[in-house]
Amino acid sequence: MNAVVAALLGTLLGSLATIGAAVVAGWAQREGARIAARSQYVKDRHEPRRAEYKAFMKVATELSERILTAEGYRDSTLDEEMALRRNVHERWIDLSLAGPDSVIKAGARLRDCVFHVLAQMAASRRLVSDLHSVNDEDEEAEEQALGVYEESLHALDSLADLLIEEVGKFAEAASAALDDDGTAPRSLPRGKRTARRREDRGVR
């Protein structure tokens, strides 16, 4: 009798081991397919993302160079400011669609910095008009207007330096996003992690 029981247990354990191995093999196969599909998806989006990141950085970099040029700053025109603003809006839309979230957040900071620079450029342009409207015979008023204009240019230089810093931060976020091949484990948001643990424990 004991021999029969032992034989049955041996057969049962062998079956369970076979089933377990099949389950593990099936899981590994599905996981491998998932990782491969994710990796291919990321590769397909790599070049379009890279192009959008590069275009966005180029707008900001050219703007900083426009201000910090060695030949000296040349006041902008209203048309130039509007064209730059439209360009930034268009690039921002493309960037928002390209993602991921980390790049979008860094891009939002860079976009806002660009808009601050454009606002200061507009302020400086208006101060030039005020300077030209001062009576040439009123030296005190002319000197005061010139001083205000020069302060505005100093503020513009500071914003241009800040813009360069934000370009660097955006470049770091963009580089990290492009280096992600899609195979790294993805962490779930806290609420979903809690729900997953409850499911694993059989809690409804």
C-alpha positions in Angstrom: 0.0 0.0 0.0 2.8 2.4 0.9 4.5 1.6 -2.3 1.4 2.5 -4.3 1.0 5.8 -2.4 4.6 6.6 -3.0 4.3 5.8 -6.7 1.2 8.0 -6.9 2.9 10.9 -5.1 5.9 10.5 -7.3 3.7 10.7 -10.4 1.8 13.7 -9.0 5.0 15.6 -8.1 6.5 14.8 -11.5 3.3 16.1 -13.2 3.4 19.3 -11.1 7.0 19.9 -12.0 6.3 19.5 -15.7 3.3 21.8 -15.5 5.4 24.3 -13.5 8.2 24.2 -16.0 5.7 24.7 -18.8 4.1 27.7 -17.0 7.5 29.3 -16.4 8.6 28.7 -20.0 5.3 30.2 -21.3 5.7 33.2 -19.0 9.3 33.7 -20.1 8.3 33.5 -23.8 5.5 36.0 -23.3 7.8 38.3 -21.4 10.5 38.1 -24.0 8.0 38.9 -26.8 6.7 41.9 -24.7 10.2 43.2 -24.2 11.1 42.7 -27.9 7.9 44.5 -29.0 8.5 47.4 -26.6 12.1 47.7 -27.8 11.0 47.8 -31.4 8.3 50.4 -30.6 10.9 52.7 -28.9 13.3 52.3 -31.8 10.6 53.3 -34.3 10.0 56.5 -32.3 13.7 57.2 -31.7 14.5 59.2 -34.9 11.2 61.3 -34.9 11.8 62.2 -31.3 15.4 63.0 -31.9 14.4 65.4 -34.7 11.8 67.1 -32.5 14.3 67.5 -29.6 17.0 68.9 -31.9 14.6 71.4 -33.5 13.4 72.6 -30.2 16.9 73.1 -28.8 18.0 74.8 -32.0 15.3 77.5 -31.6 16.4 78.3 -28.1 20.1 78.1 -28.8 19.9 80.4 -31.8 17.9 82.9 -29.7 20.6 83.0 -27.0 23.3 83.5 -29.7 21.1 86.2 -31.2 21.4 88.1 -27.9 24.9 87.3 -26.8 26.6 87.8 -30.2 30.1 89.2 -30.2 29.1 92.0 -32.5 26.7 93.4 -30.0 23.0 93.0 -29.5 20.7 94.4 -32.3 17.2 95.4 -31.2 14.5 93.1 -32.4 11.4 94.1 -34.4 7.8 93.2 -33.6 7.6 91.0 -36.6 10.7 89.1 -35.5 9.4 88.6 -32.0 6.0 87.3 -33.3 7.7 84.9 -35.8 9.9 83.5 -33.0 6.9 83.1 -30.7 5.0 81.2 -33.4 8.0 79.0 -34.1 8.3 78.1 -30.4 4.6 77.3 -30.2 4.9 75.0 -33.2 8.0 73.2 -31.8 6.3 72.9 -28.4 3.3 71.1 -29.9 5.5 68.7 -31.8 7.6 68.1 -28.6 4.5 67.5 -26.5 3.3 64.8 -28.9 6.8 63.2 -29.0 7.2 62.8 -25.2 8.0 61.2 -22.9 6.8 63.1 -19.7 10.4 63.8 -18.5 11.2 65.6 -21.8 7.9 67.4 -21.8 8.5 68.8 -18.3 12.1 69.9 -19.2 10.7 71.3 -22.5 8.0 73.3 -20.6 10.7 75.0 -18.5 12.8 75.8 -21.6 9.7 77.1 -23.5 8.8 79.4 -20.6 12.4 80.7 -20.5 12.2 81.5 -24.2 9.0 83.4 -23.7 10.6 85.4 -20.9 13.5 86.3 -23.2 11.1 87.4 -25.9 9.2 89.5 -23.5 12.4 91.3 -22.4 13.4 91.8 -26.0 10.0 93.5 -26.6 10.5 95.6 -23.5 14.0 96.7 -24.8 12.6 97.5 -28.2 9.9 99.8 -26.6 12.6 101.5 -24.5 14.5 102.4 -27.7 11.3 104.1 -29.0 11.1 106.0 -25.7 14.8 107.0 -26.1 14.3 108.3 -29.6 11.3 110.3 -28.5 13.2 112.3 -25.9 14.0 115.9 -26.7 17.6 116.1 -27.7 18.0 119.3 -25.8 16.9 117.6 -22.5 20.2 115.9 -21.6 19.0 114.8 -18.2 15.9 113.0 -19.7 18.0 111.5 -22.4 20.6 110.2 -20.0 17.9 108.7 -17.8 16.2 107.0 -20.7 19.5 105.7 -21.9 20.2 104.3 -18.4 16.9 102.5 -18.3 17.6 101.0 -21.7 21.0 99.8 -20.7 19.5 98.2 -17.6 17.0 96.4 -19.8 19.9 95.0 -21.9 21.7 93.8 -18.8 18.5 92.0 -17.8 18.3 90.5 -21.3 21.8 89.2 -21.1 21.0 87.5 -17.8 18.0 85.8 -19.3 20.0 84.7 -22.2 22.5 83.1 -19.8 19.6 81.4 -18.0 18.3 80.2 -21.4 21.6 78.5 -22.1 21.4 76.7 -18.7 17.8 75.5 -19.5 19.0 74.2 -22.9 21.6 72.1 -21.1 19.0 70.7 -18.7 16.7 69.9 -21.6 19.6 68.2 -23.4 20.1 65.9 -20.4 16.5 64.9 -20.3 16.3 64.4 -24.1 19.5 62.3 -24.1 18.2 60.1 -21.3 14.9 59.5 -23.2 16.8 58.6 -26.3 19.0 56.2 -24.5 16.0 54.3 -23.1 15.6 51.2 -25.3 12.3 50.2 -23.7 13.5 47.1 -22.0 13.9 48.5 -18.5 11.1 47.5 -16.1 8.3 50.1 -15.8 7.2 51.1 -12.3 3.5 51.4 -11.8 1.9 54.5 -10.2 1.4 54.1 -6.5 -2.4 53.5 -6.8 -1.9 50.8 -9.4 0.9 49.2 -7.4 -1.5 48.9 -4.4 -4.2 47.4 -6.6 -1.7 44.9 -8.1 -0.6 43.8 -4.6 -4.3 43.3 -3.6 -4.9 41.2 -6.7 -1.8 39.1 -6.0 -3.1 38.4 -2.5 -6.6 37.6 -3.8 -8.1 40.6 -2.0 -11.1 42.2 -3.8 
